[in-house]
Amino acid sequence: MNAKTLPPLRLAAALAASALSAAVVGTNPPSLPLTVERIASLPSAQQPAWRDYLGRSIKQRAADQKLLADERKKSGVKEAPVPPEARGARPMPLNSPAAWYAGDDARRRADHLITFQTPAGGWSKNLNPTDHARAPGEGYSHDNTSRFLASGDHDSPAESHWSYIGTFDNDATISELRFLAKVVTAADEKTSTAWRTSFMRGLDYIIAAQYPNGGWPQVYPLDGGYHDAITFNDGAIVNILTLLHDIADGKSEFIFVPAEPRARAAAAAQRGLRCILQTQIVAAGRRTVWCQQHDMLTLAPTSARNYEMPSQAGGESAGLAIFLMSLRRPTPEVVAAVQAAAAWFEKTALRDVAFRPAPDGSGRALLAAPGAGPTWPRYSQIGTDRPLFGDRDKSIHDHVEEISQERRNGYGWFGDGPKRALDRYATWAKDFPVK
């Protein structure tokens, strides 16, 4: 089953197709995790691969936790040190001159970085793994728990003090591998042995985390909830696939990767591409774009945090379209997907408006601004394309002014990502015109 055959929007309270606005137009349901029970509902031929995947994930999570617990017991650590936080910073620069990666600073950072690699092979997010070497018993992650948790919150971790270990969120794991590759390439084989080993473990981690249908979860080993969903949010899968393509091509800093792992990277990238094509949303018989997250089994759009509902996501879809246009030899299926996305971007563009602070001080609002734009809503209802806005209480609204001031001011409800995709499309379409 794929997204083409499923209802356009799965909300606990279906959004009414009314011309009039309502204060609340729906309630955001939780995203379903991958479970043995859900796997049992699949066609029998599909079940073994999914059972194997889930079993490996559970086993790996237990092994990761046991290793840390054993470290703490052996070292007598009662209150484990917390790694340094790094939100918005880039402790692993990826655009420095080539000579810098051969220097002492880069090598010191690489030495520290590999100590924070989880037993599974990934890294957590929002931490600085280059500040120091991880001490015995020190955690693999900073505290990633939301400050706004309430009872039944979609963002509640399955286990306290064990979340996003490891993850592809916020470019985690991918940035670490790209940095290591640059340091490896700048060193001789003997000097770079530990960094090479860490890089190859990270590549194995990416391939192990890939679902049987080609998608990737946000967190692996699986953490439950929306973290198990196929995650396009913040470019997670685009970042993975771009790295895999670079490895498969043996580009400059990846020249050290042997042929067999490069072939595995290419195969994983091809499976990931198929997943992108299968998850493109179809409404009223027409392809549109993608959701931020899709259910790993049904491929249907699904929710994430309380205020992130099943919908068409403009920003993530723009990133996916740009990625598809970067492919050197796009298939007819890829061409059709890009053309459909571009048509949707054109159709849903908002002009002569801007999302800015309201004059009355009530918070940001969508205001008239002649000449501004185009801009796009972060979320649009599947089937009607009208903008949707969520709040921390899981309520869904069709006007941004109706949600709490905290969410109005603290989230990017509009953006111009699709414009960048359309700018790229203007050139790309000359080679692949609509027939």
C-alpha positions as CSV (number, residue, x, y, z in Angstrom):
1,M,0.0,0.0,0.0
2,N,1.2,3.5,-0.7
3,A,0.1,7.1,-0.1
4,K,-1.8,7.2,-3.4
5,T,-4.5,4.9,-2.0
6,L,-5.0,6.5,1.4
7,P,-7.3,9.3,2.7
8,P,-5.8,12.8,2.1
9,L,-5.6,13.9,5.7
10,R,-5.7,11.8,8.9
11,L,-6.9,14.1,11.6
12,A,-8.7,12.9,14.7
13,A,-11.4,15.4,13.9
14,A,-11.7,15.8,10.1
15,L,-11.2,19.2,8.8
16,A,-14.5,20.6,7.5
17,A,-14.6,21.8,3.9
18,S,-16.3,25.0,4.8
19,A,-15.8,28.4,3.3
20,L,-16.0,30.0,6.7
21,S,-13.2,30.0,9.2
22,A,-13.5,28.2,12.5
23,A,-11.5,28.7,15.7
24,V,-10.5,25.0,15.7
25,V,-10.7,22.9,12.6
26,G,-9.2,19.7,13.9
27,T,-7.2,17.9,16.6
28,N,-3.7,16.5,15.8
29,P,-3.6,12.7,16.5
30,P,-0.3,11.0,17.5
31,S,1.9,9.3,15.0
32,L,2.0,5.5,15.3
33,P,5.3,3.8,16.1
34,L,6.6,0.7,14.5
35,T,5.3,-2.3,16.5
36,V,5.0,-6.1,16.2
37,E,1.2,-5.7,16.1
38,R,1.3,-3.3,13.2
39,I,3.8,-5.4,11.2
40,A,1.3,-8.3,11.6
41,S,-1.2,-6.4,9.6
42,L,1.1,-6.3,6.5
43,P,0.9,-8.8,3.7
44,S,2.7,-11.9,4.8
45,A,5.5,-11.6,2.3
46,Q,6.4,-8.2,3.7
47,Q,6.4,-9.1,7.4
48,P,9.8,-10.9,7.7
49,A,11.9,-7.9,6.7
50,W,10.0,-5.6,9.0
51,R,10.2,-8.0,11.9
52,D,13.9,-8.4,11.4
53,Y,14.3,-4.6,11.3
54,L,12.4,-4.1,14.5
55,G,14.2,-6.9,16.2
56,R,17.6,-5.5,15.3
57,S,16.5,-2.0,16.5
58,I,15.4,-3.3,19.9
59,K,18.5,-5.4,20.3
60,Q,20.8,-2.4,19.4
61,R,19.0,0.0,21.7
62,A,19.5,-2.5,24.6
63,A,23.2,-2.9,23.7
64,D,23.7,0.9,23.6
65,Q,22.1,1.3,27.0
66,K,24.0,-1.6,28.5
67,L,27.3,-0.4,27.4
68,L,26.7,3.0,29.0
69,A,25.4,1.4,32.2
70,D,28.4,-0.9,32.4
71,E,30.8,2.1,31.9
72,R,29.1,3.9,34.8
73,K,29.2,0.9,37.0
74,K,32.8,0.2,36.3
75,S,33.9,3.8,36.8
76,G,31.7,4.4,39.9
77,V,29.8,7.2,38.2
78,K,26.5,7.9,40.0
79,E,25.6,11.2,38.3
80,A,26.8,11.0,34.7
81,P,28.3,14.2,33.2
82,V,26.2,15.9,30.5
83,P,28.0,16.7,27.2
84,P,28.3,20.4,26.3
85,E,25.3,21.8,24.4
86,A,25.8,23.4,20.9
87,R,22.5,24.7,19.5
88,G,22.9,26.6,16.2
89,A,26.7,26.4,16.4
90,R,28.9,24.2,14.1
91,P,31.8,22.8,16.1
92,M,32.7,20.7,13.0
93,P,33.3,23.3,10.2
94,L,32.7,21.8,6.8
95,N,33.8,24.8,4.6
96,S,37.3,25.5,5.9
97,P,40.4,25.5,3.6
98,A,41.6,22.0,2.8
99,A,44.9,22.6,4.7
100,W,43.0,23.3,8.0
101,Y,41.7,19.6,8.1
102,A,45.3,18.5,8.2
103,G,46.1,20.7,11.2
104,D,46.1,20.0,14.9
105,D,42.8,21.7,15.7
106,A,40.9,19.6,13.2
107,R,42.5,16.4,14.3
108,R,41.9,17.2,18.0
109,R,38.2,17.7,17.2
110,A,38.1,14.5,15.2
111,D,39.7,12.6,18.1
112,H,37.0,13.9,20.5
113,L,34.2,13.5,18.0
114,I,34.6,9.7,17.6
115,T,34.3,9.2,21.4
116,F,30.7,10.5,21.3
117,Q,29.8,8.0,18.5
118,T,27.1,5.7,19.9
119,P,27.7,1.9,19.9
120,A,25.1,1.8,17.1
121,G,27.3,4.1,15.0
122,G,25.4,7.5,15.1
123,W,25.5,10.7,17.0
124,S,23.0,12.7,19.0
125,K,22.0,16.3,18.2
126,N,22.4,19.7,19.8
127,L,25.8,18.9,21.4
128,N,29.4,19.8,20.9
129,P,31.2,16.4,20.6
130,T,34.5,18.2,19.8
131,D,35.0,20.1,23.1
132,H,36.5,17.1,24.9
133,A,36.8,13.4,24.8
134,R,33.8,11.6,26.3
135,A,34.6,10.5,29.8
136,P,33.7,7.0,31.0
137,G,30.0,7.0,31.9
138,E,29.4,10.4,30.2
139,G,26.1,10.5,28.2
140,Y,26.0,10.6,24.4
141,S,23.6,13.5,24.3
142,H,22.7,16.8,25.8
143,D,19.2,17.1,27.3
144,N,16.9,17.2,24.3
145,T,13.6,17.2,26.2
146,S,11.1,19.8,25.3
147,R,10.5,22.6,27.8
148,F,6.8,22.5,27.1
149,L,5.9,18.9,27.8
150,A,2.4,18.2,29.1
151,S,0.5,15.0,29.8
152,G,0.1,13.0,26.6
153,D,2.4,15.2,24.7
154,H,3.5,13.9,21.3
155,D,7.1,14.9,22.2
156,S,7.3,12.9,25.4
157,P,10.4,10.6,25.2
158,A,9.9,6.9,25.6
159,E,12.6,7.0,28.3
160,S,13.8,10.0,30.2
161,H,17.5,10.9,29.6
162,W,17.5,8.7,26.5
163,S,16.3,10.5,23.5
164,Y,17.7,11.3,20.0
165,I,20.5,8.7,20.5
166,G,21.4,8.6,17.7
167,T,19.5,10.7,15.2
168,F,19.5,12.4,11.8
169,D,17.6,15.4,13.1
170,N,19.3,18.8,12.8
171,D,21.9,17.3,10.5
172,A,23.2,15.1,13.3
173,T,25.3,12.1,12.2
174,I,25.6,13.5,8.7
175,S,27.7,16.5,9.7
176,E,29.9,14.3,11.8
177,L,30.6,11.9,8.9
178,R,31.3,14.8,6.5
179,F,33.8,16.3,8.9
180,L,35.5,13.0,9.6
181,A,35.8,12.4,5.8
182,K,37.6,15.7,5.4
183,V,40.0,15.0,8.2
184,V,40.7,11.4,6.9
185,T,41.4,12.7,3.4
186,A,43.9,15.2,4.7
187,A,45.9,12.6,6.6
188,D,47.9,9.5,5.7
189,E,46.4,6.1,6.1
190,K,48.2,5.2,9.4
191,T,47.3,8.5,11.1
192,S,43.7,8.3,10.1
193,T,42.9,4.7,11.1
194,A,40.6,5.6,14.0
195,W,38.8,8.2,12.1
196,R,38.3,5.9,9.1
197,T,37.0,3.2,11.4
198,S,34.5,5.6,12.9
199,F,33.4,6.8,9.4
200,M,32.8,3.3,8.2
201,R,30.8,2.5,11.4
202,G,28.7,5.6,10.7
203,L,28.0,4.5,7.1
204,D,27.0,1.1,8.4
205,Y,24.7,2.9,10.9
206,I,22.9,4.8,8.1
207,I,22.4,1.6,6.1
208,A,21.2,-0.3,9.2
209,A,18.7,2.5,10.0
210,Q,17.1,2.4,6.6
211,Y,13.6,0.9,6.5
212,P,12.8,-2.1,4.2
213,N,10.9,0.4,2.0
214,G,13.8,2.8,1.7
215,G,12.8,5.5,4.2
216,W,14.6,6.5,7.3
217,P,13.3,7.2,10.8
218,Q,14.3,10.4,12.7
219,V,15.9,8.4,15.4
220,Y,17.7,5.0,15.4
221,P,17.6,2.7,17.2
222,L,13.8,3.4,17.2
223,D,12.5,5.6,19.9
224,G,8.7,5.3,19.3
225,G,6.1,8.0,18.5
226,Y,6.7,10.3,15.6
227,H,10.5,9.6,15.7
228,D,9.7,6.3,14.0
229,A,8.1,8.0,11.0
230,I,9.8,8.4,7.7
231,T,11.3,11.9,8.3
232,F,11.7,14.6,5.6
233,N,11.5,17.3,8.3
234,D,14.5,19.7,8.3
235,G,15.9,17.9,5.2
236,A,16.8,14.8,7.2
237,I,16.5,12.3,4.3
238,V,17.7,14.7,1.7
239,N,20.9,15.1,3.8
240,I,21.3,11.3,4.1
241,L,20.8,10.8,0.3
242,T,23.1,13.6,-0.7
243,L,25.8,12.1,1.5
244,L,25.2,8.6,0.1
245,H,25.4,9.9,-3.4
246,D,28.7,11.7,-2.6
247,I,30.1,8.5,-1.1
248,A,29.0,6.3,-4.0
249,D,30.5,8.8,-6.5
250,G,33.9,8.7,-4.6
251,K,34.0,12.5,-4.6
252,S,37.2,14.2,-3.3
253,E,36.9,13.7,0.4
254,F,35.3,10.2,0.0
255,I,38.0,8.8,-2.2
256,F,39.2,6.7,0.7
257,V,36.0,4.7,0.9
258,P,36.5,1.2,-0.7
259,A,34.4,0.0,-3.6
260,E,32.1,-2.4,-1.7
261,P,30.8,0.2,0.8
262,R,30.4,2.7,-2.1
263,A,28.2,0.2,-3.8
264,R,26.2,-0.3,-0.7
265,A,25.8,3.5,-0.4
266,A,24.6,3.6,-4.0
267,A,22.0,0.8,-3.4
268,A,20.7,2.5,-0.3
269,A,20.4,5.8,-2.1
270,Q,18.4,4.1,-4.9
271,R,16.0,2.6,-2.3
272,G,15.7,6.1,-0.7
273,L,14.8,7.6,-4.0
274,R,12.0,5.1,-4.5
275,C,10.6,6.0,-1.1
276,I,10.5,9.6,-2.0
277,L,8.5,8.9,-5.2
278,Q,6.1,6.6,-3.3
279,T,5.4,9.1,-0.6
280,Q,4.4,12.0,-2.9
281,I,0.9,12.9,-1.9
282,V,-1.9,12.4,-4.4
283,A,-5.1,14.6,-4.0
284,A,-8.1,14.4,-6.3
285,G,-6.0,12.2,-8.7
286,R,-3.1,14.6,-8.9
287,R,0.4,14.5,-7.4
288,T,1.1,17.4,-5.1
289,V,4.1,17.4,-2.6
290,W,5.1,15.8,0.6
291,C,4.4,15.8,4.3
292,Q,7.1,16.5,6.9
293,Q,6.7,12.9,8.1
294,H,5.1,9.8,6.5
295,D,4.0,6.6,8.3
296,M,6.7,4.0,7.8
297,L,4.3,1.2,6.9
298,T,1.3,2.9,5.1
299,L,3.4,5.9,3.7
300,A,0.5,8.1,4.7
301,P,1.1,11.7,5.9
302,T,1.4,11.6,9.7
303,S,1.9,14.0,12.6
304,A,5.0,14.9,14.6
305,R,4.9,17.4,17.5
306,N,1.6,18.6,18.9
307,Y,1.5,21.5,16.5
308,E,2.8,19.6,13.4
309,M,-0.1,17.9,11.6
310,P,-0.5,15.6,8.6
311,S,-0.4,18.1,5.7
312,Q,1.4,19.3,2.7
313,A,4.7,20.8,3.9
314,G,6.0,23.6,1.6
315,G,9.6,23.8,3.0
316,E,10.4,20.2,3.1
317,S,8.8,19.6,-0.3
318,A,11.0,22.3,-1.8
319,G,14.1,20.6,-0.5
320,L,12.9,17.3,-1.9
321,A,12.2,18.8,-5.3
322,I,15.6,20.5,-5.4
323,F,17.2,17.2,-4.6
324,L,15.3,15.4,-7.3
325,M,16.4,18.1,-9.8
326,S,20.0,17.5,-8.8
327,L,20.0,13.9,-10.1
328,R,22.1,13.6,-13.2
329,R,19.9,11.1,-15.1
330,P,16.3,11.6,-13.8
331,T,13.9,8.8,-14.7
332,P,10.4,9.7,-16.1
333,E,9.0,9.1,-12.6
334,V,11.4,11.6,-11.1
335,V,10.6,14.1,-13.9
336,A,6.8,13.7,-13.3
337,A,7.3,14.1,-9.5
338,V,9.2,17.4,-10.0
339,Q,6.8,18.8,-12.5
340,A,3.9,18.0,-10.2
341,A,5.6,19.7,-7.2
342,A,6.4,22.8,-9.2
343,A,2.8,23.1,-10.4
344,W,1.7,22.9,-6.7
345,F,4.2,25.5,-5.7
346,E,2.9,27.9,-8.4
347,K,-0.7,27.2,-7.4
348,T,-0.2,27.8,-3.7
349,A,2.1,30.8,-3.7
350,L,0.9,33.8,-1.6
351,R,1.7,37.3,-2.8
352,D,1.3,40.8,-1.4
353,V,1.4,39.5,2.2
354,A,4.0,39.1,4.8
355,F,4.2,37.3,8.2
356,R,5.3,40.0,10.6
357,P,4.5,41.5,14.0
358,A,0.9,42.9,14.1
359,P,0.5,46.6,14.9
360,D,-1.6,45.8,18.0
361,G,1.3,43.9,19.6
362,S,-0.6,40.6,19.6
363,G,2.2,38.7,17.9
364,R,3.1,37.9,14.3
365,A,0.3,37.8,11.8
366,L,-0.1,37.4,8.0
367,L,-0.6,41.1,6.9
368,A,-1.2,42.9,3.7
369,A,2.2,44.0,2.2
370,P,1.9,45.1,-1.5
371,G,4.8,43.7,-3.5
372,A,5.9,41.2,-0.9
373,G,6.3,37.5,-1.5
374,P,5.8,35.0,-2.8
375,T,5.6,33.1,0.5
376,W,4.1,29.7,1.3
377,P,2.4,28.3,4.5
378,R,4.5,25.8,6.3
379,Y,1.5,23.4,6.3
380,S,-1.4,23.2,3.8
381,Q,-4.5,21.0,4.0
382,I,-4.5,18.1,1.7
383,G,-7.3,18.5,-0.8
384,T,-8.1,22.2,-0.3
385,D,-4.5,23.6,0.0
386,R,-5.7,26.1,2.7
387,P,-3.1,27.0,5.3
388,L,-3.1,25.1,8.6
389,F,-1.6,26.1,12.0
390,G,-1.2,24.0,15.1
391,D,-0.8,24.8,18.8
392,R,0.7,23.0,21.8
393,D,-2.7,21.8,22.9
394,K,-2.9,19.8,19.6
395,S,-5.6,22.0,18.2
396,I,-5.5,22.8,14.5
397,H,-6.6,26.2,13.1
398,D,-6.9,27.8,9.7
399,H,-5.8,31.2,10.8
400,V,-2.4,31.9,12.4
401,E,-4.0,34.6,14.5
402,E,-6.0,32.0,16.4
403,I,-3.1,30.1,17.9
404,S,-1.3,31.1,21.1
405,Q,1.2,33.9,21.0
406,E,4.0,31.6,22.0
407,R,3.5,29.5,18.9
408,R,2.8,32.4,16.7
409,N,6.1,34.0,17.6
410,G,8.1,30.9,18.1
411,Y,7.7,28.9,14.9
412,G,8.2,29.5,11.2
413,W,4.7,29.4,9.8
414,F,5.6,30.8,6.4
415,G,8.6,30.5,4.2
416,D,10.1,31.1,0.8
417,G,11.7,27.7,0.2
418,P,9.4,26.8,-2.7
419,K,10.7,30.0,-4.5
420,R,14.2,28.6,-4.5
421,A,12.8,25.3,-6.0
422,L,10.9,27.3,-8.7
423,D,14.0,29.3,-9.5
424,R,15.9,26.0,-10.0
425,Y,12.9,24.6,-11.9
426,A,12.9,27.4,-14.4
427,T,16.3,26.2,-15.7
428,W,15.8,22.5,-15.2
429,A,12.4,22.5,-17.1
430,K,14.2,23.5,-20.3
431,D,15.7,20.0,-20.4
432,F,12.6,18.3,-19.1
433,P,9.5,20.3,-20.4
434,V,6.0,19.3,-19.5
435,K,4.5,17.3,-22.4
